[in-house]
């Protein structure tokens, strides 16, 4: 995999995760990730981190049972 492709993905990662990136660039990133396991891991980890942060920020209003199911679904908790 071309290192420049990975750097291009990382430069646009925030916008991609936020859903604000141009559709054409999203397709390019998704095509790249289909071929690059390292970038898939980076994107997946970032998504899980953001999600976990949001869940933790709302933990007081989220029932404990629901929280455990969400974390298990994300494979962040056994």
Residue frames relative to the residue before (quaternion, step in Angstrom):
aa qw qx qy qz dx dy dz
X 1.0000 0.0000 0.0000 0.0000 0.00 0.00 0.00
X 0.4827 -0.6796 0.4813 0.2711 3.56 -0.94 0.91
X 0.4865 -0.6919 0.4620 0.2667 3.56 -0.75 1.09
X 0.6132 0.5546 -0.3481 0.4418 3.61 1.07 -0.67
X 0.6047 0.5451 -0.3529 0.4611 3.59 1.09 -0.67
X 0.6520 0.5066 -0.3074 0.4731 3.57 0.97 -0.86
X 0.6590 0.5016 -0.3112 0.4662 3.59 0.91 -0.85
X 0.6122 0.5425 -0.3356 0.4672 3.59 1.07 -0.75
X 0.6489 0.5092 -0.3091 0.4734 3.57 0.97 -0.88
X 0.6829 0.4952 -0.2991 0.4461 3.59 0.79 -0.96
X 0.6282 0.5473 -0.3356 0.4395 3.58 1.04 -0.71
X 0.7651 0.3424 -0.1764 0.5160 3.59 1.08 -0.71
X 0.3636 0.7930 -0.4459 0.2003 3.57 1.28 0.01
X 0.6439 0.5348 -0.3297 0.4366 3.60 0.89 -0.85
X 0.6868 0.4668 -0.2774 0.4831 3.56 0.87 -0.94
X 0.6210 0.5430 -0.3398 0.4517 3.58 1.06 -0.74
X 0.6796 0.4822 -0.2837 0.4744 3.58 0.86 -0.99
X 0.6834 0.4890 -0.2797 0.4644 3.60 1.00 -0.83
X 0.4345 -0.7091 0.4522 0.3222 3.59 1.22 -0.39
X 0.5532 0.6238 -0.3853 0.3955 3.58 1.20 0.43
X 0.5062 0.6590 -0.4135 0.3722 3.57 1.29 0.03
X 0.6222 -0.5498 0.4210 0.3653 3.56 -1.16 0.72
X 0.5880 -0.6250 0.3908 0.3331 3.59 -0.97 0.91
X 0.6422 0.5272 -0.3331 0.4457 3.59 0.95 -0.81
X 0.6660 0.4852 -0.3003 0.4806 3.58 0.96 -0.85
X 0.5957 0.5540 -0.3560 0.4599 3.60 1.10 -0.67
X 0.6550 0.5055 -0.3132 0.4662 3.58 0.93 -0.86
X 0.6358 0.5248 -0.3274 0.4617 3.59 1.00 -0.81
X 0.6605 0.5036 -0.3024 0.4676 3.57 0.94 -0.91
X 0.6668 0.4986 -0.3044 0.4627 3.59 0.90 -0.88
X 0.6219 0.5177 -0.3362 0.4818 3.58 1.05 -0.71
X 0.6500 0.5137 -0.3127 0.4647 3.57 0.94 -0.88
X 0.6788 0.4982 -0.2975 0.4501 3.58 0.86 -0.93
X 0.5903 0.5724 -0.3682 0.4339 3.58 1.12 -0.58
X 0.7512 0.3732 -0.1885 0.5108 3.57 1.18 -0.59
X 0.7500 0.3669 -0.1859 0.5180 3.60 1.23 -0.36
X 0.3079 -0.7876 0.5091 0.1602 3.55 -0.24 1.29
X 0.6228 0.5587 -0.3499 0.4213 3.61 0.96 -0.78
X 0.6870 0.4658 -0.2844 0.4798 3.58 0.91 -0.86
X 0.5940 0.5497 -0.3609 0.4634 3.61 1.09 -0.65
X 0.6530 0.5102 -0.3094 0.4665 3.57 0.96 -0.87
X 0.6460 0.5203 -0.3211 0.4569 3.59 0.94 -0.87
X 0.6819 0.4797 -0.2871 0.4716 3.59 0.84 -0.97
X 0.6598 0.5061 -0.3116 0.4597 3.60 0.88 -0.89
X 0.6621 0.5053 -0.3041 0.4624 3.58 0.92 -0.89
X 0.6530 0.5073 -0.3163 0.4650 3.58 0.96 -0.82
X 0.6397 0.5213 -0.3252 0.4618 3.59 0.94 -0.83
X 0.6732 0.4903 -0.2937 0.4692 3.57 0.90 -0.92
X 0.6357 0.5315 -0.3242 0.4565 3.58 1.01 -0.80
X 0.6608 0.4943 -0.3018 0.4774 3.57 0.91 -0.90
X 0.6587 0.5078 -0.3113 0.4598 3.56 0.91 -0.90
X 0.6593 0.5069 -0.3072 0.4626 3.57 0.89 -0.93
X 0.6224 0.5351 -0.3372 0.4611 3.58 0.97 -0.80
X 0.6742 0.4896 -0.2955 0.4673 3.57 0.89 -0.89
X 0.6395 0.5113 -0.3225 0.4750 3.59 1.00 -0.80
X 0.6653 0.4990 -0.3033 0.4652 3.58 0.89 -0.91
X 0.6375 0.5301 -0.3276 0.4531 3.59 1.02 -0.76
X 0.7465 0.3544 -0.1967 0.5277 3.58 1.13 -0.62
X 0.2905 0.8179 -0.4696 0.1616 3.57 1.30 0.11
X 0.6300 0.5544 -0.3545 0.4124 3.60 0.92 -0.76
X 0.7434 0.3933 -0.2264 0.4914 3.59 0.99 -0.75
X 0.6367 0.5191 -0.3197 0.4722 3.60 1.28 -0.16
X 0.4383 -0.6951 0.4940 0.2841 3.61 -0.67 1.02
X 0.6086 -0.6061 0.3787 0.3447 3.57 -1.00 0.88
X 0.6425 0.5305 -0.3277 0.4453 3.62 0.94 -0.83
X 0.6553 0.5005 -0.3011 0.4791 3.58 0.97 -0.86
X 0.6283 0.5396 -0.3280 0.4543 3.57 0.98 -0.86
X 0.6681 0.4978 -0.3044 0.4618 3.61 0.88 -0.91
X 0.6492 0.5100 -0.3240 0.4621 3.60 0.97 -0.79
X 0.6467 0.5144 -0.3218 0.4622 3.59 0.98 -0.82
X 0.6735 0.4896 -0.2994 0.4658 3.57 0.88 -0.91
X 0.6393 0.5121 -0.3290 0.4699 3.58 1.01 -0.76
X 0.6338 0.5372 -0.3233 0.4530 3.56 1.01 -0.82
X 0.6977 0.4373 -0.2540 0.5074 3.56 1.09 -0.74
X 0.4066 -0.7333 0.4434 0.3168 3.55 1.36 -0.03
X 0.4427 0.6804 -0.4629 0.3561 3.56 1.08 0.77
X 0.7632 0.2158 -0.1330 0.5944 3.54 1.28 -0.17
X 0.5344 -0.6645 0.4342 0.2905 3.56 -0.94 0.93
